[in-house]
Amino acid sequence: MHSSSLPRVLALVGMLAAFLLPATAAEASAPLRTHAAARGKFIGAALATSPLSGESSYRNIAATEFNQVTAENAMKWDSTEPSQGQFNFSGADAIVNFATQNSQQVHGHTLVWHQQTPGWVQGLGASAMRTAIQNHISGVVGRYADNPAVVSWDVVNEVFDDNGNMRTSFWYNTLGQSYIADAFRAARAADSNARLCINDYNVEGINAKSTAMYNLVSSLRQQGVPVDCVGFQGHLAIQYGFPNDLQQNLQRFADLGVQVRITELDIRMQMPRNSSKDSTQATYYRNVVNACNAVTACAGVTIWGFTDKYSWVPDTFSGEGAALIYDESYQQKPAYTAVHDALAGGTSTDTTPPSAPGTPASSNVTSNSATLTWAASTDSGGSGLAGYDVYREQGTNDTLLGRSTTASINLTGLTPSTKYQVYVRARDGAGNVSGNSAAATFTTTTGPVGGACTATPTVQTQWNTGYVVQPVTVTNGGSSAITGWTVTFTLPSGHTLTGSWNAAVTVSGQNVTARNANYNGNLGAGASTSFGFQVSRPSGDTQTPSSYTCA
């Protein structure tokens, strides 16, 4: 806590001046930070304290190339409060002091996470655990609240599993989903000026997990919870393909009114390393930076380390490595050049659009779906073919029906007995878009599109003043597919919905309506999906919701 923010604001103005000053003289060979600042972005690195103090090459590159730093481990709970109430800031202070000396911003990582949290925290009961969160965040964030270098924090980290459900961590099992809002409010109380972020992995593309994150952020902000930004970690691998809808995904979060950022970028490969793998890796790095450049609300990109000499990847992914922009000998790799040129807007930036795709052909047309295939586009600009957009031609307001990374797509959610005229456009990794393919038409068949829908709730966790219902299993019991579902239920008197996931939820009095998200509405005959929610209730009241219906 601090009595006045004016000294910090004045100091921050000075730091920002230093932060942006090199932009006026950016040259093609300038460091990464110079080109990033010229764009109003940061380029950051996660730093380890041991090489920072012990190796001049590590220290010099960290100081010269980056205008933002994140502590790789020194600010995590097990480092800052290993024993209850006993704080140790030696490692964190070393990072902050280094950043201050080099006019760099510091992003604090991380306050509440299910890993690297001491056992004394994990064994606490609900009341004591809530107090521990408050005290830890007050102690850690409060220490740096008056320091102009420390401008943002990862408040909560990795709250979802890979399916987009809430991770059943000790936090969630003890406190329910409310621990997330509690942590953000505690961080705002400790520092009224810092930017507060939620951070996760495998959310770079549009998928079930990123959509669950989107819904959570939207819900928290609607409740007045101070979520200021969203972090997309970016632990990628060249053998698994690039998330070609990264820019679109960043933009949809930005449209919620939050800042977005790439927080932990590394791009690993199966060893041994060779020139072909280096080239693919460089393309991926360029694509990430270009995606951030294209989204105004994207503050910047942080690389998780910078030299392969100190990368977490080989110890975590057997047979993989070489994930960073400098090799083990501190030599720049093609990935460095890709990041540099993407920030600088150099001659290697791709401005050539792909060729137009072939005319789409339809097959497997039903009352609400159709499969389209087409001849693939080619890309000669160097950034690589990223994917395709399929549109319905409707005059001046064409509708995007779907996106694909291959030369085919299965469209769902179509209207029965309806003529569709469609065309395809290709995208490359730099965001260039091809011309339209020739248009093709098909007509959906008549017939039923619905089935008998059921909703079955499971009360997973209860405590004195609240509970979590997860999962509510939605099942299509009919003989034909459904393209959407709506579940209604009634909250007992005095109960209040405090959060939900995997559904769009509205409340009218005690009546709750949950509608499918855009990724879980299509259910084939016999198929199921699920959503969940959290409720607060008067102390001692053991009632739970009733009258579940599904349509």
Stockholm file with secondary structure:
# STOCKHOLM 1.0

chainA/1-551         MHSSSLPRVLALVGMLAAFLLPATAAEASAPLRTHAAARGKFIGAALATSPLSGESSYRNIAATEFNQVTAENAMKWDSTEPSQGQFNFSGADAIVNFATQNSQQVHGHTLVWHQQTPGWVQGLGASAMRTAIQNHISGVVGRYADNPAVVSWDVVNEVFDDNGNMRTSFWYNTLGQSYIADAFRAARAADSNARLCINDYNVEGINAKSTAMYNLVSSLRQQGVPVDCVGFQGHLAIQYGFPNDLQQNLQRFADLGVQVRITELDIRMQMPRNSSKDSTQATYYRNVVNACNAVTACAGVTIWGFTDKYSWVPDTFSGEGAALIYDESYQQKPAYTAVHDALAGGTSTDTTPPSAPGTPASSNVTSNSATLTWAASTDSGGSGLAGYDVYREQGTNDTLLGRSTTASINLTGLTPSTKYQVYVRARDGAGNVSGNSAAATFTTTTGPVGGACTATPTVQTQWNTGYVVQPVTVTNGGSSAITGWTVTFTLPSGHTLTGSWNAAVTVSGQNVTARNANYNGNLGAGASTSFGFQVSRPSGDTQTPSSYTCA
#=GR chainA/1-551 SS CCSCSHHHHHHHHHHHHHHHGGGGGCCTTSCHHHHHHHTTCEEEEEECHHHHHHCHHHHHHHHHHCSEEEESSTTSHHHHCSBTTBCCCHHHHHHHHHHHHTTCEEEECCSEESSSCCHHHHTCCHHHHHHHHHHHHHHHHHHTTTCTTEEEEEEEECCBCTTSSBCCCHHHHHHTTHHHHHHHHHHHHHCSSSEEEEEESSCSSSSHHHHHHHHHHHHHHHTTCCCCEEEECCEEEGGGCCCTTHHHHHHHHHTTTCEEEEEEEEEEEESSCCHHHHHHHHHHHHHHHHHHHHCTTEEEEEESCSBGGGCSHHHHSTTEECCSSBCTTSCBCHHHHHHHHHHHTCTTSCCCCCCCCCCCEEESCCSSEEEEECCCCCCCSSSCEEEEEEEECCTTSCEEEEEESSSEEEEESCCTTCEEEEEEEEEETTSCBCCCCCCEEEECCCSCCCCCEEEEEEEEEEETTEEEEEEEEEEECSSSCBSCCEEEEECCTTCEEEEEESEEEEEETTEEEEEECTTSCCBCTTCEEEEEEEEECCTTCCCCCEEEEEC
#=GC SS_cons         CCSCSHHHHHHHHHHHHHHHGGGGGCCTTSCHHHHHHHTTCEEEEEECHHHHHHCHHHHHHHHHHCSEEEESSTTSHHHHCSBTTBCCCHHHHHHHHHHHHTTCEEEECCSEESSSCCHHHHTCCHHHHHHHHHHHHHHHHHHTTTCTTEEEEEEEECCBCTTSSBCCCHHHHHHTTHHHHHHHHHHHHHCSSSEEEEEESSCSSSSHHHHHHHHHHHHHHHTTCCCCEEEECCEEEGGGCCCTTHHHHHHHHHTTTCEEEEEEEEEEEESSCCHHHHHHHHHHHHHHHHHHHHCTTEEEEEESCSBGGGCSHHHHSTTEECCSSBCTTSCBCHHHHHHHHHHHTCTTSCCCCCCCCCCCEEESCCSSEEEEECCCCCCCSSSCEEEEEEEECCTTSCEEEEEESSSEEEEESCCTTCEEEEEEEEEETTSCBCCCCCCEEEECCCSCCCCCEEEEEEEEEEETTEEEEEEEEEEECSSSCBSCCEEEEECCTTCEEEEEESEEEEEETTEEEEEECTTSCCBCTTCEEEEEEEEECCTTCCCCCEEEEEC
//
